[in-house]
Amino acid sequence: MIGYSRNLYHENTVNIMSIQLLIIILYFLLTIIIGIFAKRGSTSSSSFHGAGLGVLMCVAAGTGEWLGGTSTSGISEYGFSAGISGAWYTVANGIGIIVLAIFFAKLYRSLGTVTVPGIIEKYLGVKSRVVASLLLTFVMIAVGTAQIIAAGTLGVTVLGLNFKTAVIIMGLGFIIYTLAGGMNAIGYTNILHLFCMYGGTVVALCCVGRFIGGFSSLAGALPADPYFQVSGIGWPKVSSWIIASILGACTAQAGIQPILAAKDVNVARKAAFITALIVAPFGILTALLGMAAKVTFPNLSDAKLALPTLLMELNPVIGGLVMASIFAAVLSTISPIILASGTMFTKDIYQRIFKPQASDREILFISRLSTGLAGVFCVLLALMLASGTTILDMVYFAYSLRGALFVVLLFGIYWRFTSQRGSVWAMIATGSIGLFWVAYKANTGNYPISPVFTETYASVICATLATIIFSYILPDNPNRTQ
């Protein structure tokens, strides 16, 4: 009888995974088909990178930068271990997007460039553009790698695939449809992804609420501290996230590219505000799912598996649809990430430095090539770093570095003594300090100075001091007065 029960359980598990696998495969194929269909509108380099976008396309493309595997699997991981405070990830991003819309959208668009390093060149010179392009490409690769790790985790838990197999299959899929349609493919597919993400998450919450006896039962099953404290993850981390998000949003190539490609400044601003309203509340939903997973599976050994493990308990069809929504979140982010990487390499390095007179056909070819290589590199890194730090920690290190570059740019915009040579060395110093901070934490478990002095504080302070010091040591501004 016991053996019969075990066999029945095994058969039910296989059936559930088969149904969910079918749903996700169909969703994946639909995404690829839409992306390939969008190729008809991407016959030039400008259309591939984005041009003349309306509000809907700007919102769809922009939200992909902020709602991805980190806002689903990543936040549910924090929800499982620390509670509702994990939602600060998307709330902080929403705050950053609003700051971008109010203070910098109009300025950026007036500069006539499609990349953040191009904006930096206007104030800090061509060498700063090249260094910024290299550092921001590193940022994009780090964020993209985190998304693919999230996708691989889904493949292991839900589809029963080997992690490497899941990463390779999914990686090839998003590379194909991004290369086919560029910004148009991202916009069209992300419209689908947004509906699927919000719809799937709400359905999951309703089903899980009934499964655990209503969400009021969470209060009795979980301790108030930290699970129901807005500072459950600690104010140092919360403040670090907010600072990194505000500064990082203003230098996020994947998030800013749709704004630069918008039809006009009014469309750009309106799209940014709508994007913030969509992004900010999403983390609350996924944090609650992580908390529900803690109640249901209190002894789960790996918090990364909290959300997919929970969804395995749902009705196979509902669980498959919700799993497709998480998969959609990953796809919605990774595509604009690799497109942003390809855009920066093409515009800021290849066309600006090596071949300014390149034909549009050649630029389009280089754009697709560099975008594809960025995707391949993300896949390779995901295979090597899967067992490393948490997903959100990887992303926020990237955000910290991006935010520090914005500090240097702010000096270039508002401080007339900022030198071009000094800004280059400030960027290099900041990148080095950020890497050291993260490497030290990875090896020792603590930050070099204090447990609360995160890489965000280190990078921002370094960027501030280094820009001032190097600008005085290496002056080249003709307006400088002694």
Helices and strands as residue ranges (DSSP letters): H 2-37, G 38-41, H 45-49, H 55-66, H 69-69, I 70-74, H 75-82, G 84-87, H 88-99, I 100-104, H 105-109, H 116-124, H 126-157, H 163-211, H 216-221, H 224-227, H 235-249, H 253-260, H 265-279, H 282-296, G 303-305, H 306-311, H 316-344, I 345-354, H 360-385, H 391-414, H 420-444, H 455-473
